[in-house]
Amino acid sequence: MTLAASIASDRTAALFQALSDEKRLRILALLARGEHCVCELTEALELPQSLLSFHLKALKDAGLVADRREGRWVHYSLRPSGLDEARGALEELTVEPAPRAQAARC
């Protein structure tokens, strides 16, 4: 495996690891409707602020959400490029394989 392929593979694994949690998927669903302040997300998801912050950091590190500070509040929104990256990784897995040459069966 080339270094570039290894890095892409690591990146894809990190992306899907971030998407593999139910709470994070609920966060993304809320953010799909628009930007939200941490206080709004805490209330809507009924999660303690510390747990919400943990999940938001994982989503941010994976490139799926962006944040911006306004005074003492932090607002989060989806990063379409992160979702496009996940979509692209899935599409790569669905590409039709090239025909295999007839070889000895193993």
Secondary structure, DSSP 8 states (H G I E B T S, - for coil): --HHHHHHHHHHHHHHHHHT-HHHHHHHHHHTT--EEHHHHHHHHT--HHHHHHHHHHHHHTTSEEEEEETTEEEEEE-HHHHHHHHHHHHHHTS-----------
